Amino acid sequence: MNPKKLISTIEKKCQEAPERVPDYHEALLDAISDIVWAEHQHAIRATTIQKTVTDHCEALGDFVYRSTEGGKGIES
């Protein structure tokens, strides 16, 4: 696996995702980067990867919620 190509592809795909809320692309890239890093750590040593991935996904969901009307982050 070529790490530079992987990073480049992830960055490109994050920018192509619909901009759901302000700063969504950056938050998405952060979450995916954290998950990829956790997967790497999991491959090196036994870690609880499922909970780690779930935690990162939930954190991204919380970010989106806080940034929307439901979370009172956007003025109507």
Secondary structure, DSSP 8 states (H G I E B T S, - for coil): --HHHHHHHHHHHHHHS---STTHHHHHHHHHHHHHHHHHHHHHS---HHHHHHHHHHHHHHHHHHTSGGGT-S--
